């Protein structure tokens, strides 16, 4: 029992299992949580956008109805002011048959269901069609306003008797059989006999100065052309996905009297009722309903708004909406795709990591066994691993080398120990001094060996690089001489190649300076930073061909700096390339140099400013952190960190200022050369 517990504890403490946990926990635990949060927020945002769209659709429908009321009012006023109307009523004489014919033609042209003229007592003088009553109800607000000299239009609800007074045919058209909302076949049906009328009236004046009113109306019950016009206006071909469809409805109270919602194929849902929840919110409390709702036989993203009559009472509703199912299907398909992609990524990554981990830990386990063997006294134990270029291979080779030294020193110490035992009394003091000298010499030898090894490696690398540079330069000159005058066409390219070869040569020289600093001692070159900017721009010229970016330069600095040219060039290339990436649609890059001071120290400032996308504050705070990058597929996150290191090493500073949508400015300050 104790051994099993100890083994489990050792496994938990093992580096192997800890590294596996470090690698897998973010992928299998944290990443799914983040994905879940992201999907939840995305779903909320998606629904909010859908509600926003249906609200915009409702606004358009409401605007259309308001515009239709205004147009009806204007057209009716135009009729009362027309020359033909004045001729027919000239001198106070009303030619009834001619005026009836005129009103009938006007009603047909304007799409009016009734149009009649009344005097100031409410008596019908003329009508577009015979009225069932000579004195229909005339105390409507729109009619009273017209008799008072003001045109107006609005919605009014006419009951069956009021419709019959205008025309029995109109009353019959308004009648709608209500569709029962229950499953009981014996519940029967009811009828809606009232009519919702778009009511309009305007003042009409006879030639003798007598004044009356011209009254017109359009019955909205079963008026499919009216609702179809609204639907076509809002939901054109490009406004919704192919599988969705838009609908619009006019309600009288809670009953659909005009709609393009289908009850079943070939029949519209006229006579069906809105849900009690929606009806109460809109009709009772006057709210505008904007959310998902079950409409007749399917779920729609819906918006309902109350309709007010000329008495300012809520008498109906205006509805617009579109089918929710295509959007729900799209969200579900997206979620499934994300889950599948995550599963594929996990399935591909985890086995690969396990293989890599095995390759890493196998050499480490051999080194552990070797050390254990040495601890037991087997000084001849070695890892026996082949030479590898990675860090673990180097550690293994170094361990074997150290074990060789330990074995050699052990043999020497054993020999010295035998000699010391023989002469312990005579040479104890001398042996102690010799031992101290030996330790000092050993330390110096190790240090000398390390420095010599570094020098040899560096000098060898520099030598190996110089050889191909010389070959490239020689062949470049040969190519130029061969092509002759044709070389002039690629002069800038040859110059760029030569500059880069010089840059490599300068890097090699720096390596040699590192390996043999005593041979390259001297003073750093002092130069104008504008020269380095001029040498840097040709190196990034190829990026300008990918977009329309203009470059502006302002060289106002009069002081010189002593930072190594290649290091300053590396900083500028990083900043300029980042600026290009921030302006994929084009923009302006500004490069400025001017004299400045920092903490009373004279120096110069180099500004690299772009008009790109800018950065959020949290990105600005982390922009110089190593391995932090916003280029998910391309960047390593080291460019700006290296720039900061190179600048601060010269006693300078680098800072950034950026706002989303306003561009970014990097500011490099360097002290003046002594």
N, C-alpha and C positions, 0 to 999 in steps of 0.2 A: 504493500500500500504506500509506504514512504517512498520507494523508488519510483513508482508511477507518478506520484505528485511532483517529485523532483524533476522528472523528465518533462512533464508538462510545463513546469516553471521555467526550465531551461529553454524550451521552445519559445515561450513568450518573450524571454529575454534575448533570443537570437536575433542578430542583425538581419538575417534572411527574412524572418517573419515580420520584423518591424518595417523593413523596406517594402515588403509586399503590402502591408497595411497602409503605409504612406502612399503607395501608388494606386491602390485599388479603392480605398475609402472615398477619395474625392470623386472617382468615376462612378462608383456603384451606389454611393449614398448622397454626397453633396450635389453632384451634377443632376441626378433625378429630381432632387428638391428644387434646385434652381430652375430646371425645365418646367416643373409643375407650377411654380410661382409665375414664370414667364408666360406659360400657356393660359393660366387663369387671368392674368392682367390683359393679355392679348384678347381673350374671349370677351372680357368686360369692355375693352375698347372697341372691339368689333360690334358688339351689341349697341354701344353708345353711338357709333357712326350710323348704324342702321336706323336708330330712333331719330337721329339728326336728319337723315335723308327723308324719312317719312314726314317729319315736321316741315321740312322745306317743301315737300310735295303738297302738304295741306295749305301752306302759305300761298303757293301758286294757284291752287284751286279756289281759295278764298279771294284772291286778287281777281281771278277770272270772273267770279260771280259778282264782285263789286263793280268790275268793269262792265259786265253785261247789264247790271241795273242802270249804270250811268249812261250806257249807249241807248238802252230802251227809252230812258227819260229824254235824252237828246233827240232821238228820232221822232218821238211823239211830239216834242216841242216843234220840231221842224215841220211836221205835218200841219200843226195848228197855225204855223206862220207861213205856209206855202201859198203861192199865188192862187192855185186852184181852189184851196179852202176859202180864201177870202172872196173869190169870185162867186162861189156857191152860197156864201152867206152875206153877200153885198147888200147894202140897203136894208138889212134886217130881215130880208126874205130868205127863207130856208127852203131850197128846192129839195124836198125830201128824197125823191127817187134818185136824183142825180147825186145827192150827198151820200145816200146809202151805198150807191154803186162805187163812189169814190172811197168810202171807208172800207168797203168789202175788198177792193183791189189793194188798198194800203195794208189791210190785215194779212192778205195772202202774201204780199211782197215782204212784209216784215216778220212773217211766221207767228202772228198773234192769234190766239184762240178766240178773243172777243175784242171789239173796238166799238165804242159808242160815244155819242155826244149828248150831254145833259145840260139843261139850263140851271140857273142859280137856285131853283126850287127842287132840283133832283129829278125832274121829268126828262125822259129820254126824248131827244129831238131827232136823232138819226142813229143807225147802227149798221155794223158790217154784216150782220145777219139778224133775222127776226128774233126779238127777245120774248121770252114767255111772260114777262111782266113789264108794264110800261114805266114802272118806278122801282127799279131794283135798289137794293140797299146802297145809299150814297154817303153814309156818315163814316166811311173809312177815313183814316188819317190822311192818306194820299189824296183822296177826292176832296176832302175839306180844305187841304192845303192848296189844291189847284183852284178851288172856288175863291180862295183868299188871295190868289194871284201868284202862287209859287208852285213850280213843278217839283215832283218828287216820285220816288219809286222804292219798292220794298217787297217783303214777303208778307202774304196774308193767308189765313186759313179760312176757306169758305165751306160752310156746311152744305148738306145736300139740298136744302131748300134754297139757299143763296145761289148755288150752282144751277138749280132747276129754273130759278128766276131769270138767269141769263140764257140757258139753253138746256133742255132735257138731255140732249146728246152729250153735252159737257159733263152733266151729272153722271151719266152712264160711264163715260170715260174715266171719271175719277174713282169709280167704285173698284175696290181691290179686295179680293178674298184673302183673308189672313190664313197663313199656314200654321197649323198647330205645332207647338214646341214639345208636346207630350207624345208618348208612345201609345196612348189609349186611343183606339180607333173610334170609340164612341164619344170622344170629347167634342166632336163637331168642329165647325169652322165659324168664324165671325167675319164681318165685313168692315172695311174702312171706307165710309162714304164721303168723308171730308176730302177737300182738295187743297193742296198747297199751290198757291198762285203767285207768280211773279207779277206784282201789281204796280201799275204806273198811271199817273194822271198829270195833265198839264192844263194850264189856263187856255181857254178859247174865247175869242172876242168876235162878236158879230159886227157887221159894217155899221150898225146904228149905235154901237157902243155897248150893247147888252153883252154880259159876260156869262160864260158857262165853263164846262170842263170837258176835256177829251180824255176818256178813261179806256185803258187797254190792259190786257193780261195774258199770261201764258201759263197754262196748267202744267205742273211738273209731274203729276201722277202719270206713270207709264211713259214719260217723255224720254225715250231712250236716246234720241239724237242729242239732247241736252247733256246727258251724263256721259255719252260716248265722246263728245267734243272735249269735255274736261279730261277724260281718261287719255285721249290722244295727245292733248296738250302736255300732260305731266309725264306720261310713260311712253315716250317714243322708242324706237328700236334700240338705241344705244344706251338707254338709261338703266336697264336691268339685265342680269344674266339671261342666257338663252332659255333656261329652264324655269325662270320665274315669270310672273305676270302681275301687272298692276291692275287695281280695281278702284272704282269710285262709286259712291252711293249718296243719294239724298233721302233723308228720313223725314217722315211726318210723325211727330212724337217719337215712338220707338219702332215704327214700321217702315220697312224699305219700300218706297214708292217709285223710285227710279234707280236702277243699279245695273252694272255689268257683271256682278257676281253670279255665277251659275249655280242654280239649285241642283240640276242635273242636266245632262247634255241636251241642248236645244231649248232650255227654259231658264229664264233668269229668276233670281231669288226674290222677285217682287212679292210682297206680302209677308215675308219672314220678319222676325223681330230681332232686335239687338239683345245681347245678354243683359240680365237685370243689373249686374255690377256696372257695366258701361253706361246703361241708361240712367241709373241713379247718379253717377258721378257727373255726367254731362247735362242731363235735363234738369235734375233736381238742384245740383249745386253749381252748375254753370262752368265746370272745369273742362279743360281740354285734355283728352285722353291720348297719351303717347306711349304705347308699349305693345307687347304681343297680345293678340286676342284671337279667339276661335270664331271665325266668320263662316256661318252656315255649315260648311263641311270640312274646313281645313284651318290651319293656323296661319295667320297673317301678321306682319309687322304693321300696326294700324295706328291711325290718328283720327280722333273724332273731335268735332267742334260744334258748339250749339249754334242753331240758326234762330235769329230773332225776327219777330214780325214787326209791323209798323207800330204796334203798341209796346214794343220793347219787351215782349214776352218770349220765353224759350219755347218754340213750337216744333222744333225738329233738330236734325243734326246733319252736318256735312262730314262725310267719311272718305278717306283715301288710304290705300295700303297695298302692300305687295306680298306675294307668297313667301313664307319663311323657309320652306323646306329646302330650296337650293342653297341657301346660306348655311342652314344647319348641316346639310350634306358636305358642303365645302369645309366647314370647320372640322367635321368628323374625319374627313379624308386627310386634312392637314395634320390632325392629331395622330392618326394612324401612321402617316408617313414619318412624323417625328419619332414615334415609338419604334418603328421598324429601323430607322436610321440609327437610333441610339443602340438598339439591340445588335445591329450589324457592327457598329463601332466597338461595342464591348466584346462581342465574339471575336473580332479580329485583333483587338489590342491586348486583351488579357493573356491569351496563349503566347503572343509574341513577347510580352513582358516576362512571362515565366521562363521562356527559352533564354532570353537575355540574362535574366537573373541567375539561371543555372550556369551560364558561361562565366558569369562574374564570380560566383561563389565557389566553383570547383577549384580554381587556383588558390583562393583564400583558404579553403579547407586543407589543401596539400601543404600550404605554408604553416597552418596551425599544427598539423601532424609533425612537420619537421621540427618546429620549435619544441613541441612536447618531447620528441626523441632527444633533442639536445639537452633539455632539462633533466632527462634521466641519465645523462652521461655519454650519449652517443654523439661525439663531436664530429663524426664523419657523415652524419645525416645531412642530406641536401634535398631541395624541392625537386630538382630534376626537370623543371619546366623548360620548354623551348623558349628561345628569345622572342619576346613580343614587344611591339612598339607602344602599347597602351601603358597606362599608369600602373596597373597591377603587374604586368610583365616586368616593368622597370623595378618595382618593389621586390619582386621575386629574385631578379638578377642581383640586386643590391644585397638582399638577404643572403644569398649564396656566397657573394663576395665577402660579406662581413663574417660569415661562418668560416670561410677559408682563413681570414685574418685571425679570427678567434682561435682556430685550431693551431695555426702557426705560432701565435703568441702563447698559447697554452704549452706547446712543446718547448718554446724558449724559456718560459717561466719555470717549467719543470726542471730544465737544465740549470737555470740560474738558481733555482731553489736548492738543488743538490750541491752546487758549488758554495752557496751561501751557508748551507748547513755545515760544510766542511770548514769554512773560515768564519763562522759566525762570531767567534770571540775576537779574532784579530781584525776583521775588516767591517765591523758593524757600522761604525760611523762613516767610513768611506762608501760602503754600500748604500747607506741612506742618502748620501749626497748624490751618488751616481743615479739612484732611482729617481730623485727629484729632477735631475738633469734630463733623464730619459723621458719623463712625462712631459717636460717642457718641449723637448725636441719633437716628441710624437705629435703634440698639438700643432706645432709650427709646420711639421711635415704634412699633416692632414690638410691644414689650411692652404699650404703651398700647392699641394696636389690638386685641391679643388679649384683654386684660381688658375692653375696651369691648364687643367682640363677645360674650364670655361673658355680660356683664351684660345686654346687649340681648336675647340669646336667652332667658335665664332669666326676665327681666321679661316678655317676650312670652308665654312658656309659662304663667307664673303668671297673666297677664291673661286668656289664653284659657280657662284652667281656671275662674277666678273667675266668668266670665260664666255658664256653664251651672250652676254651683253656685247662683248667685243665682236663676236661673230655676227650678231644682228646689225650692229653699226656698220661693220664692213660690208655686209651684203646689201644694206640699205644704200650705201654709196654706190655700190656696183649697179643696183637696180636703177638709181637715178641717172647714172652715166649711160646705161643701156637704153632707157626710154627717151633720153635726150630732152628735146623740147616738150614732149608729151608729159614730162614730170611736172611741168608748170600747172597743169590742170589739177594735180593732186598736191600742190605745194603745201596747203594747210594740213593735209593728212600726213605728209612726210614730216612736216614740222612738229605735228602732234606726237608722232612716233618718236622722233628725236627727243622731244621734251620728256616723254615718259621714260625713255632709256636713261636720260640724264637723271630723272627722279629716282629710278632704280639704282643708278650708280651712286647717287647721294645717300640712299638708304644703306648701300653696301659700305660706303665710307663711314656712316654712323656706326655700323656694326664693328668696323675696324677700330673706330675711336673707342668703342666700349671694350674691345678685347685688348687694345694697346693704347690706353689713354695718354701715356707718357709721350708717344710719338705724334699725337695730334693736339697737343696743348696749344691754346691760343685764345683769341677774343672772338665772340660771336659776331656775325655780320649784322650791321645796322642798316635798315632799309625802310622804305615807305610802304605801308600796307596796301596802298592802291596798286603797286606793281604786282603783288601776289594775287589780288582780285583779278587784274587783267590776265594773269597767267592761268587762273582757275576757270574763267568763263568758257574757253575753248573745250575744256574737258567735259563740260555738261551740255555742249551745244546740241548734241543728238537728242536730248530731251525736249528741246524747243520745237522739234519737228512734229512732236506728237500732239501739240496743242498751240493755242494762240496766246503766248505770254510775251509781254513787252518788258524790257529791262531798262531801268533808269539808274544812272550812277551819279553820285555827288561826292567828289573827292576834295574835302575841305581841310583835311588833316595836314599840319605842317611839321609835326614831330615824327621821329623815327622810333622803331621798336627793334628788339633783338631776339624775338622768338624764332626758333628754327623754321625756315620757309616751309618745309614739307609738313610740319605739324600744323602751321596756320592754314596751309592749303587743305589739309585733311579736314579741319574744322569747317572751313568755308564750303567745301564740297558737300559735307553732311547737311549743313543748313540750307544750301541752295537746292539740293535734291529734295529735301523735306518740303521746301516751299513749292517746288513744282508739283509734288504729289498732292499738296493741299489745294491746287488750282486745276482740277481735271478739265474744267470747262473754259480755261483761259483766265487771264488777269494781268496784274502788274507786279513785278518784282523790283524792289528798290534797294540798292546797295549804297550806303553812306559811310564816310569816314570823316571824323572831326576831332579836334583837340578837346580834352576834358580832364577833370581831376576827380580823384577818389581818395577821401581821407587826406586831403591836401597834398596828394601825390600826383604830379603831372603825368599824363598818359594820353592815349587816343581811344576813341570809341568806334567800333565797327557795327553798323546796324544792317540786318537782313530782314526786310519787311515784305510781306505778301498780302494780297487781297483775297485770300482763299476762304475756306469754310470756318476757320477759327477753331478753338478748343473750349470744352467745358471746363469749369474751375477745378473739378476733381482730376481731370487729365493734366492740367497745368501743374498741379501740385506734385504729380508723380513723373513728369516728363523726363527728368534727369536720372530717375532710378534705373539701375542696371536691370536688363531683361524686360523692362516695361515697354510695350509697343502697341500702337493702334493699327498696325498693318498685320493682320492676323496670319496671312499666308506668306508674306514676303519679309517682314522685319525680324531682327533678332533682339531688338531692344537694347543694343550696346552703343549705337552711333552717338547719341547725345551724351551718354555717360562717359564715353571716351573723350568727346569734345570738352566736357567739363574738366576731366582729369588733365588734358593737355593745357588748357587755359590756366587753371589754378596752379599748375606746376610752374608757370612763368610768373606767378604773383598776380594774375588777373582774375576777372570774374566773368561769368556768363549768366544772363537772365532772360526771361521770356515774359511777354505781355500778350494776352490773346482774349478775344471775346467771340462767342459763336456768331457766325455770319459777318464779322467785321475784320477778319484776317488776323495774322500773327506777326509779331516783331521780336526777333532775337537780338540782344544787345551784348556785344563782347567788349570788355574794357581790358586794355593791356598797358602796363607802365611804360613810360618813355625810356628808351635805351640810354644807359649811362654814358 
